[in-house]
């Protein structure tokens, strides 16, 4: 399979995920999946499911969704669920929701259940997961107002309403785990897989 250069697709609209792959020298196209994520999350929550298992299921479902439209391509799916005190958080829909979410996370620790997979046709070829943990400092209202004004709508693309590669790093007192996973991809195992398939240089 590695002898022929295959088409690689990222089934995501995430700017951060695309930037990480491009920075690593990976050639790909991005086609966001139109999957109904809410239905899968509701099913896992109703069953008392594990957020990491849910993130993995979502990543694979997104990849399969795009794979059906692109036979033969290798498709990367990814997902991330923020969990604090047993509560699952979704991406904020607007800046008001982002402010509410940041207030809820202020002074607390949370984890980012992060998963990625690669599929080809109906076959899952690779799966990688990570669960970094972040502790947020107590955020004052003045800081929150300045932070949200400076970051603007970029906050809406993150489940935590922060970009760790930007001003978001100022929110934290402690970070444990993979920096790439915090941004949305367990990148190192994914790159190892892509090298085996001739899609990343040795």
Phi, psi and omega in degrees: 000327182286350183284336179248132181288118184267159176284134179242131181234135171262117183273063185201148174264005185293121176294321182295315180297315179298319181296320179296316180294317180296319180297331179276001177084020182270132176266128183200168169244154181248125177228103181298140177277142179263025183298143173278091183293327184302321182296318180292318179297318180297321180295316180293318180296317181298328181270005183067032185288161180282133181298327178291320176296323178294316178299320179294319178296319178295318179300315181292320180297319177297316180296317179296322179302316180282326180299323180297332180271349185224071183303136177091340180284152168271127185239127177265124172248150181210152175205161181211133179236127177270132181231126177225120179059033180085353180266134177268135180247140174257171176298138177294144181275337181205177185290332176295317177294323178299317179298315180299316182295316180296323176297321179293327182273343183303129178075012184233165172261149173215163176243155176245099177286109191239132182220149173218151175212162175236129177236157172221115188065231179264007188255128173275120184263335185206141172219136179221140180224159176203153180225073177293152180239134183232139177247121183267138176286168176287126187258124177282158182296325179295314178298315180303316181298315180293318181298312182294321178296321182287320184275328176058217188289352175298334180296336185284349178269003183237137179296337180259001185059038174207153172246110184296337180276358179236220181296341181302336180297336180288350181283345196245149172255340183205136177225126179235122177126185187287122180300320180295320179297324177301324180278355172122359179218129166287082196291320187297310177296329177294318178295323177300318178296314182296325176297319179298333182259013176072018181257000172218138184293140175287000000 
